[in-house]
């Protein structure tokens, strides 16, 4: 299905003096016919008028110097030299083109007359002129200075790890950079790979921030996707799972037939396990530029960062192995990573107050918990050498569910506390988000929503289709009568803008605190007018308390490598650690250094 399509564009190439303005593509709304094209005369008239307006704007903004100022760079990144397309990597850039952002993108570009090259370079409007209000390009909102810096770095460098904290607009920076590349005539094709739940979010952001680009979502049945890969477009959106299928399972994959001008990996922690099909498919993509977007480049182990760096620094025909020693990783990150914190670049953003709420289980809930833990430990001990980590994880999950709710008595100390807080929040006119890793009617999202029916809750889970999820978000944002939104942590923790809520509840703790932070930042992000309060529940004297203690013990190594990253307990606790949660020792034959 083509979700966004306009007149089929010709291959966008730099073409002398006129290369920096592009044909204005007419978007067709989702659901409209992809074959309904305007008449040739009408299309030419629109293009001529749009080019005249863009040209007159740009001429007024041209710098007085013959050569533009050097590229804008972030202090944390080392400067790079850019070259014109006909220069080899070992040649010095010519003085008249040195330091011009977007001067060319590689040896594959067509040969051009030297005078045309110089005129093309000189007539490039500076980035400030392109993103400023009233400039050569229209933007739906003001681009903040730190975002302009990020855009400049993306334009300047072929490999960038944009690791801004959640809520700082990494998607907007990437789309704006793609639009500027297309405007300058040096973007022929871009591929954005993201989680399936974010496809529609990316499409809407393109529609808002780059309406003059042709964008196609590659999805549907294999036959439909095969056609979508061949339709001319400036950018394609594809999920990680679809890319894996179309690269690993298709002979002569259309995704591999030509080098992409830019490949963008959003939420790039999806490639952290280098031997998975998703990770291998991404590394096989031929690419001139590669941008990685993630607020948590390291979630579990140093190998996570190394895999992302292999994508950034290597190529399909030249794989790159990156050492996992913390010092080596920091050195590599210093060359490619741009990371900003909200506290540093958004001093006006209201604070986020995180409170750990320690709860005592209700009497019958405590009895059910103690019985389940005792019986579970007995079964583990009785299994002897046959016991595995899977058995331990199953017991942990069972105990965490009872911490949410006793399935026999229906007692829930957590929910009782949440209800009392929500009543006060609703009375004040505020709204809340509640996250749980469970989605069922006994312990998770559906159960919570049923118990909070008085507050007109809206649910959001991975079982919903993309359209259903977007409808749920739109309804919550539009109607303040919905005081609560209850979300599954994995489905609702990414890509959503829910600044209309100012309270966040974690019903149960996830293994990876970075995932929790991402969920909290659905509310604590640009556009939030008030402070955000986060409540994280921990049941005293239970497995939750012991997991929390282990998480605190294991953070130090990761703080050495990437600032403000977290770990995934399942991937970093040894088997001794996991069995030790219940006072047991693993069988000798099962002892390994890490469980994942």
N, C-alpha and C positions, 0 to 999 in steps of 0.2 A: 504493500500500500504506500502510495506517495502522500506523505503528510503535508508537504510544502513544496510547491513546484511553480516555476515561472517559465518564461520563454527559454527554450534550450540554449544555454550559453555556448559560445565558441570557446576554444581553449584560451584561457586568460594568459597572455604573455606580455612582457614589457615591449612597448612599441614606440620607442623614441619619445618625442616631446609629449605626445598625448597619452603616454602610458599610465599616468597616475590618475586618470578618471576612467570609470568603467560604465558599461551599459547598465541602465537601471532596470532590473528584472521585476516584472509584475508578479507579486505573490498570488497564488490561488489558494483559497481557504481549504482546509481539510474536508474531503468529501466531494469537492468539485471535480469536474472532469479534467484529467491531465491532458486531454487532446483539444480542449477549447482554447485556441490561440487567437490573439487579436489580429486584425487585418494588417498586412505589411505596412500600409501607409500610416495607420494609427501608431504602430510600434515605432516606425522611424520618427514620426513627429514627437512622440514622447521622449525618445532617446536624444534627439537634437535639442529639445528644450531643456532636458535635465542636464545635458552636457554643457549647454550654454550657461546655465545657472551655476553649476559646479565650477566651471572655468572662471567665471567672473568673480566668484568668491575666492578661489584659490589665488588669482592674480593679485587681488588686494592684500593677500596675506603673505605673498612671497617675501623672503628675506632680501635685504638690500645687498648682502655679501654674495659673491659668486659661489661660495662654498658654504654649505650649512655647518652649523656648529657640530661638535663631536657628539657621539651618541650619549643619551642619558643612561647612566648605569647605577645600580645599587652598590653601596659601599661594600656590601658583603660579597660581591662578585668581582672576579678579576676581569679587567677590560679585554676585549677581543678585537682582532682586526677583521674587517669585512673586505671582500674582494668583489670585483666585477665578474660577470659570468665567464668571461674568456680568460681569466687569470688562473693559473695553476696554484695549488695550495702552497707551493714554495716561493712564489713570486711576492715581492713587496707590492702592496696596493699603490696605485698611482696617486699622486698628491691630490689631484682634483676629486678623487672618489674616496679617499681614506676617511673612515669615521662616519660615512653616510649610512644611516639605518636603512636596511632594505635595498642596498645597492645591487644585490644580485643573490642568487640562491644556489649556485653550483655550476659545475662544468657542463651539465647537460643542457643549459640554456642555449638558445640559438645565438649565432654570431651576429653582432650588430655593428653598424658603422661607428667609428670612434667619436665623431662629432655628435651623433645621435645619443651615444652613451652619456656624453658630458652634458648635453642639454637635458636629457632625461633626469640625470642626477641633480642638476642645478634647480630644475623646476619642481622637485619634490617639496611639497609644503612640509614644514617642520611638524613634528608630532603635536606640539602645543596648538598649532593652527588647525589640526584635524580634530582634536578633542575638545577645544574650547567652545563655549556657547557662541553661536553665530558663525562658526567656522565652516570649513568645506564639507564637513559631514554633520548631520543632525543626530543628536543623541537624546534619548527619552528622559535622561536625568543627568545631573552633574557628575562628572568623573572625578573622584577625589585624587589629591596629589599622590598618595601612596599607590593608588590603582594606576595612575599614569606612569609611575615608576615601574610597576610590574609590566604594563603594556610595552614600555620601552625595552625592558630586558627581554621579553618574548620576541620582539621584533629584531633585536640585535643579535641574539644568540641562537644557534641551531639546536642546542640541548639545554633545557631548563627544567628544574624541579621546583615548581611553585608550591611551597609548603606553608602558605599563610594559615593562621588559625582559622577555624571554621567561622563563617559569618563575615568574612572580609571581601567576598565577591570574586573568588577565583574564576568562576564560570564567566562572569562579566568581563574580566580582564582578558581571558582567552578569546572570547567572541569578539571583543573590540580589536584585539590584535589581528585576528583573522580578517576582520572587515578592513582594517588599514592595509594589510597585505594585498587584499583584492583590489582596493582602491588604487594602490600604487602599481597594480598590474603584475605582481609577482606571486600570485597565488593561483595555481591552476586546479588544485584539488586538496581537500582536507578530509581527514577521517577522525571522527570523535568516537571513542570507545568508552562506554559508561555502563553502570549497572542498569538492568532492564527497567527498574523502577524510576530511573531518572531520564529516560528517553523523552518523555513528554515535557519534562521540566526544561531540558536543553532546547527542545523545539520552541517552546514558548519564549525562552530567553533570546534565541536567535530572532524570532519574530519581532521581539521588542527592540533589541539592540542592533540588529543587522538586517532590517527588512529588505534591503536591496540584494541580499545573497540568496541563491537557490539552495535549499537545504532539503535533503531526502532522508527519511527514516528507512533503513533497511530492516524489514521484518516481514513476517508472514510465512507462507509455505515455501519450501525450497525453490519451486519454479518461479514464484513471485519475486523472491530475493534475487534470483539469478538475473532477472530483468532489471531490477532496481540498481544493481551494481553497475550497469552499463549506461544508465541515463545520465547525460551531462549535468553536472551540478558543481557548485563551489564547495559544498561540504556534505558529508554523509554522517548520519548518526547510526550507531549499531551497538547492540549490547555485547557484553563479553561472551555470553553463551552462544549468541548467533555467530559472532566472529569465529569462535572456536570451531563451530560446525562447518562454516563456509570456508575455513582455511584447512582444517585437519581432515575433513571428510569429503572434500570435493577435489576431484582431479582438475588440474589447471585452474585453480581458484581465481576468480576475477579480482579478488582483493590483493593478489600478488602479481598481477600482470604489469603493473607500472609503479614507479616510485611516487609515493604520495608527497605532495608539497609539505604537508604538516600532518603528523599523527599525534592526537591528543588522547592521553589516557586519564580519565577522570576516576577518582577514588581508586588510585592505582595500587592500593594494597591487595586488589584482586589478583595481581600477578606475583605476589610474594613467594609462593611455592613454585620454584622454577621448573619443576618436572611435571606440572599439570598441563593439560591441553590448552587452557586459557593463556597461561604464561608463554608457552612455546609458540602459540599462534601470534601473539603480540610481537614477540621477538623476530618472527619471520617476515613481518611487514616491511617492505622496502620503503624508506623514508628519508627525506632531505632534512627536515626539521622534526624534532620530537619534543613534546611538552608533556610533563607529568604533573597532575594536580592531585594533591592529597595533603590534608592537614596533619596526618599521622603517618609519615613515611616509615616509621618503625613501630609495629604493633607488638610483635612477639619476640623475634630473635634478630641478631645482627644480619643474618642471611636475608631478611626481608629487604633491608636497605640495599644489600649487594645485588639482589635481583633487579630492583628498580634501576640501579646504576648500570647494570649490564644492558638494559633496554636503552638507556640514555646514551651510553658511550659506545655501544657496539652496533653492528649492522648484520643483516642476514648472512652476508658473505664474509664478514669479519667479526665473529663472536668475540666478546670481551669478557674475561673473567676478572672479577673484582674480589680482592681479599676481604675477609670478614673481621679482621682485627680492628678494634675500635679506633685506633689512631689512623689507620689507613682509610677507614670509612669517613672519618671527619675530614680528612684531607681531600678526598674526592667530593664530598658534599660541599666543601668550601668553594669548589669550582663551578658547581651547577645549581646549588640550592639558594632560593630566595625565600626567606621566611620572616614574616612580620607578626607581631602580637597585637591583639586588639587594644591592650592597655597602652601600647606605644603609639599606634597610629590613629586610634579613635578615643582620645582622652575624654570626649564628650559622651561616649557610650556609657549608659548607666551601669553600675556594678552588678556582678553576679555573686549572690550569697549562697554558698553551699553548706547545708546543714545535715549532719548525720543524725538520724532519728533512731535511737535505740529502743526497741520494743520488747516487752516481756510477753511471751505467749500466754493466751488465756488458758485456764486450767485444763479443760478437755483437749484443747489443741496441744498443750504441753504433754499430756499423757499419750496422745496419738504420735507425737514426734518421738518421745522417748522409746515407745514400743517399736516404731519403725526403725530407729537407729539401732536398738539392741538386736532386733531380729536380723537386720541387714548385716551387722558385724558377725553374728553367729554364722550366717550363710557364707560370708567371705572366708571365715576361718575353716568352715567345714569343707570348702572347695579345695583346700590344700594347694597343690601345684597347678591345679586347673584354673585358679582364679586369674583374672586378667584386669587390665586397667579399665576395660569397658564395664566390667561388673562394678568397679568402684564408682565410675562416673554415673552409672544408672542409679546407684544408691544416693549419690549426692543430689541428683536431679529430683529424686523422690522426696528427699528431706527438704529441699528448697520449696517444692510445691506445698508441703504441709506447713511450711513457714508462711506461705500465702494464705492457706485455708485448710482447715481440717475437713476432709471430705465426708466424715461421718456426722459430726456435730454442726458443721458449717461455721464454726467459730473462726474469726479472723481478726487478730489484734491489729494488723496493719490496716485493714479496710476500715475498721472502726475509727482509727485515728485519721485516716484520709477523709472520711465522711465529715467528721467534725471540722476539719480544716477547710474542706470545700464549701461547707455551709457559710463559713465566715468570709471566704474568698468571694463567693457569689453575692453575698450581701453587700460587699464593698464595690461590686460592679466589675471585678477582675475575672480572669478566666485562667484555666489550668490545662496542662498536658499531663497525662499519666502514661508511663511506659512500663511494659512488662515483656519478658522474654517468652512468655506463654500466651497462646491465643485462644485456648479452648474455653468452654463454659464452666469448667470446674475450678481452674486455678488462674486463668489469664484474662485476656482482653474482653471476651464476651461476658464472662462472669462479672468483671468490674463494671462494665457498661450496664448490665442488668440491675446491679445493686445501686447504681447512680442514676437510674432512669428519671428521677425527679429533676435532674439538672440538664436534661435533653442532650446526653452525650452523643458524640459522633465517633465511630470506630474507624480504624485504619490498620489493615493487615496485609501481609503478602499474598493472602488467598484472593484478594480483590484484583480485578483487572486494572490496567493503567487508567482507563477512563473512569472506573468507579473510584479509584483513589483520588484522582484529580477532582472529581465531583465532590468527594468528601472534604477535601481541603478548601475548595471554593465555598462550600456551604458553611464551613466553620468560620472562615474569614469574613463572609458576607453577613451572617446572622449572629449578632452578639447574644441572642437568646440561648445559643448552645454554649453553656458555661464550661463544658469539659470535652476534651478530645482524648480518647483512649487509643494508644498506638502500640503495635508490636515493635519492640526495640530495633530489630534488624530492618524491618520494612520502613519504619517511620523515622529512623535516625539519620537519614541522608536526604539531602536535596530539597527539603521543605522549608518554606518561609512562613513561620507561624508567630510573627511578632505581636499578634493580637493577644497572645497569652503571656502572662508574666509570672506564672508559677509552674514548676515542673516537679513531678513526683516519679521516683524510681521505685516501683512496687517491689522489685526483686533485683538483685545485683548481678550484672553480667560478668563473665570471666575477664573481660577486657575493659578496663576503665576508659580507654580512649573511645570506645563505642558509646559509653555513657555520656562522655563530654560532647560528642557529636550530636547526640539526642538533645542535650540541654541547649545547644547552640541553635536549634531550630527556633527558639524563642529569643535567645541572647545573641542578637546580630544587628547589623545596621538597620535602622528604622525602628528599633525598640525605644519607646519614649520613657520607659520607667525601669527601675531596677528589677532584676529577675531573681526569684528565690527558688532554690533547688532543695528538695527533701530526698535523702537517700536512706532507705529503711534497712536496718540490720537487726535481726532478732537475737537477743542476748542468749548466751549459752547454747548456741546451735551451730550448725555447719557454716552459716553465714558469717558468724564472728570469726571462726577459724580461717575461712577463706580471706576475709578482710585483712587479718594479721599477716597471712602469707603474701598477699599482694604488696603490702607495705615493705616487706623484707626484700622483695625482688625488683624494686624500681631502680636501684642505684646504677646498675650496669647500663641501662637504657638512657639514663640521664647523661651519661658520658658521651653518647653518640649523637643524639638528636634532642634538641631542647623540647621539653614538655611532651615526650612520647610516653606511651604506656605499653604494657605487655599483656599477652594473653596467657592466663594462668595455665590453661591446658597445654600450651606449647612450651612453657618454661619450667613448670614444676617437674622434678624427677619423679620416678615411680616411688622412691622412698618418701618424698614429700606427700604424694597423694595417699598412699597407704597410711602414712603417719597421721593424717587427719583423723583416723579412727584408731590410733594407737597400734597399728599393725605394721608388719614388715613384709615387703613383696617376696614372692617365691624366688629362689636363686636363679632359676632359668629365665625369669622375666625381667631381671634387672638390666636396664639400659639407661643411658644418660638422660634422654628426654622422651616423653611419650608421643610427641608429634614432631 
